[in-house]
Amino acid sequence: MKTEKLEIEGMSCQHCVMHVRKELSRLDVNIRDVQIGSADIEYDENKVTREDLKKAVNEAGYRVIN
């Protein structure tokens, strides 16, 4: 299992957090924490890639900046 802390641009409220959490939950990941501006995720690199995580954040309307 790999742990990532994603820095996310454009999140400004709890509504944003909800959208990011919803999109990430569609993946086979353990969402440890999502806050305004970041998300801590644990995932199996054999099932999910970092690009998958970035795509999910993009689908929510935000952008990973790290």
Buried (B, 14 or more C-beta within 10 A) or exposed (E): EEEBEBEBEEBEEEEBBEBBBEBBEEBEBEBEEBEEBBBBBEBEEEEBEBEBBBBBBEBBEBEBEE
